[in-house]
Amino acid sequence: MTAGKHLLDPGFELTLRPMRYPKFYEMYRSAIRNTWTVEEVDFSLDVKDLAHKFGEAERHLIERLVAFFATGDSIVANNLVLNLYQHINAPEARMYLSRQLYEEALHVQFYLTLLDTYLPDPAARAKAFAAVETIPSIRKKADFCFKWINSLQDLQRIETREQRQTFLLNLVCFAACIEGLFFFGAFAYVYYLRSRGLLHGLASGTNWVFRDESAHMAFAFEVIDTVRAEEPGLFDADLQARVVEMLKEAVDCEYAFAEDTLSGGVAGLSLRDMRAYLEYCADQRLQQLGMPKHFHAHNPFPFMDLQDVQELTNFFERRVSAYQVGVSGEVAFDQAF
């Protein structure tokens, strides 16, 4: 690394050689190798499941789930473009962010296809896409996201300590709370249904989305670790306390969504267990940030135990979810649910 230069220095570094942060470049290369397309997901069995195997409570769960999916990745992509790309000052890191933006667009396409398949009625689809305005539990999560997007919205250059800490909090929010908690909560519903042999197409696509999200979090946490090594004074007690409060608020937001999603009563999923799972995920994120656990919760869902999506092959899948384009061997993530 060039002496005196930091990852959050203002400006646009253009020189790739000598490369200051080769790990970001390797993350970019790994992401390129892990490529999938929406056209590979087969939803034909899902349509039959929805028509013949779902009661009202399960239908409500799915309607809320797809309504969240309808805009969740678009919010992440907007923050990536508006706030992260201009402030992470290394070209190799921006290469990864460019790839992440593509993957967020791919997720948006996946969920668009999902909604078109699951909700053939145009009025139902319109309601799902308007969820951030019309469904309070989803609006609550969106407001949480927008608060942290807006925290950096008008900041063109990061120059002060306070601005650097604001940037870090934004990054923590989107990696730990949105990708690492809101989406992980959604994945739990998907894998619960998979454990009952339902919605194979959704589960198959979710395996690949999960792999992508795990990589996005790994990149964000690497950025945070790099900044911590370069400017350790930023990670003071006040910043860490704000991170804990942020995660507590995120757990409350996602629990409110669970109260809505499970309001019809779904056998095998209790609100108590869902809260414990969310707190467990929050503790995982705190540990990834080098901070102690706050909730000391355990994973209550046996269907999530030792979940290894990267290597998983299910009886209903057409291919191994660890599929990689033009590469032999494995690209492994140590991401635990």
N, C-alpha and C positions, 0 to 999 in steps of 0.2 A: 504493500500500500504506500502511495506517495506520502512523504512526511508532511504533516500539517493539514492534510485534507481529510474531511469527515464526510460521512454518508449524507448528512442533512445540511451540508453547506449549500447556500443558495446558488442558483445558476444551473447551467446545463453542461456538465462534463461530457465531452464527445469522444474521448480517446479510449479505445478498447485495449490498446497495448501501450505500456505494460498494464495488465488487467489487475485492478485493485481488489476485486471481490470474485475470484474464480468460482466460488460455491454457487453464486447466483447464476452464473453461466451454466454450470452443471445441472442446476435445477431446471433451467430453460430447456436444455437438451433432453433431460428425462421427460419433461412434459411433452415435447415433440414426439418422442417415442411412444407415449401413451395416448393414442388417438383413437377415437370411436366416432360413430355417426348415429344420428337419431334413426335413420332408415334401418338400422340393424335391430331395433327394438320391435318385437312382435306383440301387439296389443290384442290379438284376436281372442285369446282366452280370457283376458280382462273383461271384455265386453260381455261374454257369457257369464262370468262371475257376478258382475254388477246386475245383470238381468235376473239371475236365478238364485244366487247364494247370499244376497245382502238384505238385511232388514233395515228398518228406518234408522236405527241408531248408527249402524255401519255406514249407511248412505250419507248421513249427516257428517260423520267423521271424514269421509272421502271428499265431500263437497267443501268442507272447511280446509282440508289439506290442499286440494288443488287450487283453492282461492288464494292461499298463502303463496304457493308455488308460482302463481300467475305473475307476481311482481317482485318476489324476493330477490332473484338474481339480477333483475334490472336495477334495483336499488344498489346492490353491491357494485355492479358495473359502473353506475353513475359516480359513486364515490371514488372508484379506482381512477376514472378519467379526470374528474374534477379536482381531486385532492391528492391522491397518492403519486401519480405519475410525475407531476411537476416538482415534487419535493424530495423524492428519493434520487439522489444525484450520483448515479453511476450508470453508464450505458448498458452494462450487462444486467443490472437489475431491471432496467426499463425493457430489456428484451423479454425478461420473464413476465413483466406486467403486461406486455403486448400479447403474449401467449395466454395469460390469464383472462384478458379481455375477450379473446376468441372463445375460451372455454365458457365464460359467463354467457356469451351469445349462444353457444351450443346448448347450454342448460335452458336458456329462454326458449329456444326452438323445441327442446324436448318437452318442456312443460306446456308450450303452445299445442303441440301435437297431442299431449296427454289430455288437455282440456277439450280439444276438438273431438277426441275419441270418447271421453267419459261423459261429456255434456253436449249431446247433439242438439239440444234445444237452444236456439240463439239467445233467448232471454236469459236462460240459466248461465250461458257463457258470459253474457254482458254483465250479469250480477257478479260473477267470479272475478272478472277483470276490474270491476269497480270496488273490490273488497276493501281497499285501503280507505275508501270514503264511506262505505255503507255497513261494514261489519266491525263492531267496536273492538273485538279481541284482536283483529288484524290491524286495525287503525292504531291500536296501542303499541303494537310492535313497530309499525311504520314510523310513528312519531318518535320512538326511541332512536330509530336509524337516522331520521332527518335531523334530529337534534345534533348528532355528531357529524353529519355531513355539513351542516350549517356552521359548525364550530370553526371550519377552515375555509368556508366558501369564499370569503373576501381576502384571504391571505395569499398574496402573490409571492412573498419571499419569507422564508423562515430565518430570522436573524437573532431573536432573543431567546433566552432560556424558557420563558413562559410559552413562546410560540412552539419551541421544540417539544415541550411537554404536552401541549395541545395536540400536536401532530401525533405523538405517541399514543395518546388516549384515543384519538380517532382510529388509529391502526389497531389498537387493542380491541376497540369496540367491534370493528368489522371482522377481525380474525377470531377473537375469542367468543364474542357474544352472538354475532349474527351467523357467521359460517360455523362456528364451533359450538353454538348452543341452540339457536333457533332452528337451524337446519338439522342438527343432530336430534333434536326433539321430533322433527318431522320424520327423520329416518326411522326412529323407533316405531312410529305407527306403521310405516311401510313394512318393516321387518317383522312386526307382530303379525300383520296380515299374511306375510310370506310364511311364517311359522304355522299358519293354518292352511297353507296351500292355496292362497288367494292372490290374485293380481300379479301373476308371474311377470308380465311385461313391465309393470311399474317397478317391481323389485329388481329386474335385470338392468333397467336403465339407471336405477338408483345406485346399484353397485358402482357403475362408472362415474356417476355424479359424486358419490362419496369419495372415490379415489381422487378425483379432481379437487374436491374441497379439502381433503387432507393435505394435498400438496400446496394449496393456497395458504393454509394455515402454517405449514412448515416454512414457507417462504416468509410470511409475515413475522413469524417468531424469530427467524434468522436475521431479518432486518432489525428487530428489536434487540436481539443479542449483540449485533454489530454496533448499534448505537450505544448500548450499555457499555461495551468494551471501550469505545472511543470517548464517550462522555459519561462516565459513571456517576457524576454528580447529579445528573438529571433524575436518577432513580432514587429519589429521597422518600422519606416516610410519607409525606403528603401525597406524592404521586401513587404510591402503592395503596394508600388508603382510598384514593379515588378509584383505583382499579377494582378494589373489593366492592365498593359501593355500586360501581357500574355493573358488575356481575350480579350482585344482589338484585338490582333493578331489572336486569335481563331475565333472571330466573322468575321474578314476579310477573313480567310480561308474558313469558312463555307459559307460565302456570295459568294465567288468565285465559290464554288460548286453549290450554288443556281443559279447563272448566267448560268452555264453549264446545270444543270438539267432542268431549266425552259426555255431554249433557244428557244424551239419550240413554246412557248406560251401556258400555261395551264389555261383554264378558271377557275377563282376562286382562283388562286394563283398568286399574283404579287410579283415582287422583292422587292418593297417597304415594303409590309407587311411581307415578309420573313425576311428582315433585322430587322424590328421592333420586330418580334418574337424572333430572335436570341439575340438582345440586351436585351429584356425582360428576357430571360433565363439567360443571363450573369449577370444581376442585381440580379436575384434570387440566383445565386451562390455566389455573393459577400456578400449578406445578410447572407447566410448560413455560411460564413466565418467570420461573425461578422464585416463586413465592410460596409460602406455606398454604396448606388447605384451609379453607374457612368453614365449610359445612360438615366435613367428615362423614359424608354420605357413602353408601354402598350402591352398587348396581343391582336393582331389584328384579331385573328382567333376565331370566335364564336364556331367552332367545337372543340376547345381545352378548352373552358371555363369550369371551375369546373370539369375538367376531373378527374374522380376517377377510374383509371384502376383497382385498387385492388378490387373494389366491382362491377365492370361493368358486366352486363349480356346483350349481344346483341341478337337480334332476330335470328341471323344466327349462334350463337355459340351453341355448344353441351353441354357446362357446364359453370358454373360461373367461371370467371377468378380468383376469390379469393380462388379457390380450395386449400385445404391443406391436406396433407397426415396424417392420424391418429390423427387428432386434432379437437376439437370442439371449436367454438368461432372464433375469428378473430385475425389476425395479421395486424395491421394497420400502414400505413405510411402517414405522413403528407406532402408528396412530392407534391408540386404544379407544374404544367407545367409552 
